[in-house]
Amino acid sequence: MSKAATFDRGIHPKYNKELASGKSISQANPPQRIVVPVSQHIGAPAKVEVNIGDEVKKGQVIGSATGFVSSPVHSSISGKVVAIADFTTSAGRMVQSIVIESDGKDESVEFKENPDYMSLSADEIKNIVKDAGIVGMGGAAFPTNVKLSPPKEKPIDAVIINGAECEPYLTADHRLMAERPNEVVEGLKIIMKSLGVKEGYIGIEENKPDAIEAMRSAVAGESIEVWPLEVKYPQGAEKMLIKAIKGREVPTKGLPMDVGVVVQNVGTAIAVYEAVRFGKPLIERVVTITGNGINEPANMMIRVGTLMSDVIEQCGGLVEGAVKVISGGPMMGFAQWTLDVPVVKGTSGILVLSEDEYVSSDDYSACIRCGSCIDVCPMGLNPSILSIYAEKGFYEDAKENNLFDCFECGSCAFVCPAKRPMVQFMRLAKSQVKP
């Protein structure tokens, strides 16, 4: 198909992607120290498998999965374990983490290659993906092997690769598609085989014409379609992507598998390919470092566990007048109070805002009942009433009004004339009640 697909409602923020979209992926310097949280994913934290004083190599398992919905973690450098303690993550939580000092050798464990990887069975692929510690790299960080193992009563007939990258400023997926399209396609083919699926799709917003062209060339002769998508936020959300490409509505409290679809991020597809073909675990990822508050915007391949302070230093440091650093994008990211937090598997961007870009909600006021948030909510919710319930402590009332259908895209806060911190209210309410 060759048309711009989309979904209902949504917003059109200023994208500011020109700051980094033309920057080819560069390799970050190996860090002198890494901090590796044992919980970088949805589900049970990994179990620490090393002790202080142990010597480890790049790619070595330092934390093992503790359940079906869990994921192992690996060292991204060679060196010595110097601490195991709770450290702050970019999401603001204290998480048990493993600190490793580099020995400067960057020695690696031996990875098991599979040159004839398409001959592997579905179960073999899933086991490799699990052992490699691969999780969703678009931000949600859901263990990928779990997505590849749906219940038998929920058959999958389509796989969609999410190349929309609708979050303003971020361009990591754009560069991956433009520079490594064949690896994206091979990753998709491996995912399709693991699920026994014949239909494959790659959705890309129309503001990335070079990526669309590269991916179309890469899928030539394959049973895979590249779908241009309307430039609209949050086009890259799973449920919006499924609606745009397959015309299917994921039910309330449902998952993509409930409508026969699995969605994976571009970076995740490449990680799957590298794990299955080369035996490489998820120890590095592409991160966009951007914003008018950074001296040298870039798209960099960064080792998991590298501190944000080290990354920012490699990009020329902060400009005078930089006011806020966000892990992720401006719509769904987390503002940072310290730069001594590590890049993790789900870190898609480091955004540094200048004073001109920053909009404060410190002086928010009461809801004026204008209905703007209702007009743009992609899930058809009433963010106004949900935020009021949360603000007043009526959490169960918020739950009864489909609180958990909100995926915190921030569209409501973007249009709110009262500058209400809608997403923060939603998160507060969710933390106080069970789904």
HELIX and SHEET records of a PDB file:
HELIX    1   1 LYS A   17  LEU A   19  5                                   3    
HELIX    2   2 TYR A  117  SER A  119  5                                   3    
HELIX    3   3 ALA A  122  ASP A  131  1                                  10    
HELIX    4   4 THR A  144  LYS A  147  1                                   4    
HELIX    5   5 ALA A  172  GLU A  179  1                                   8    
HELIX    6   6 PRO A  181  LEU A  195  1                                  15    
HELIX    7   7 PRO A  209  ALA A  218  1                                  10    
HELIX    8   8 GLU A  238  LYS A  246  1                                   9    
HELIX    9   9 PRO A  256  VAL A  259  5                                   4    
HELIX   10  10 VAL A  266  PHE A  278  1                                  13    
HELIX   11  11 MET A  308  GLN A  314  1                                   7    
HELIX   12  12 SER A  372  VAL A  376  1                                   5    
HELIX   13  13 PRO A  383  LYS A  392  1                                  10    
HELIX   14  14 TYR A  395  GLU A  400  1                                   6    
HELIX   15  15 LEU A  403  ASP A  405  5                                   3    
HELIX   16  16 SER A  411  VAL A  415  1                                   5    
HELIX   17  17 MET A  422  GLN A  432  1                                  11    
SHEET    1   A 6 ILE A  25  GLN A  27  0                                        
SHEET    2   A 6 ALA A 298  ARG A 303  1                                        
SHEET    3   A 6 GLU A 284  THR A 290 -1                                        
SHEET    4   A 6 GLY A 349  SER A 354  1                                        
SHEET    5   A 6 ALA A 322  SER A 327 -1                                        
SHEET    6   A 6 PHE A 334  ALA A 335 -1                                        
SHEET    1   B 4 ARG A  33  PRO A  37  0                                        
SHEET    2   B 4 MET A  94  SER A 102 -1                                        
SHEET    3   B 4 GLY A  79  THR A  88 -1                                        
SHEET    4   B 4 GLU A  55  VAL A  56 -1                                        
SHEET    1   C 3 LYS A  47  VAL A  48  0                                        
SHEET    2   C 3 VAL A  61  SER A  64 -1                                        
SHEET    3   C 3 VAL A  73  HIS A  74 -1                                        
SHEET    1   D 4 ILE A 224  LEU A 229  0                                        
SHEET    2   D 4 GLU A 199  GLU A 205  1                                        
SHEET    3   D 4 ALA A 158  ASN A 162  1                                        
SHEET    4   D 4 VAL A 261  ASN A 265  1                                        
END                                                                             
